[in-house]
């Protein structure tokens, strides 16, 4: 049993939500999210294989991918495709040169 008198309870009051129309990008303050870390991953290609073949892999095994040599790789942020690119080498390190960036409207369409 609670110790609150019945007449002390009142319904909560909220202001009406206002529909101001579309958000203008120039009105957004992105400073609050600029330091949020995201997971960036690059996909060279994919393949499917039975577990039997997977268990037989060892050092020196070659896995053939469905994507051909020279085709662009996919760049994902938190699992969402955002761009395509090509592998480059800079000072003995691998990097990616973006060749195509997926438009925001295309990214939203792919989420559906």
Secondary structure by P-SEA (a helix, b strand, c coil): cccccccccccccccccccccccccccccccccccbbbbbbbbcccccccaaaaaaccccbbbbcccccccbbbbbccccccbbbbbbbcccbbbbbbcccccaaaaaaaac
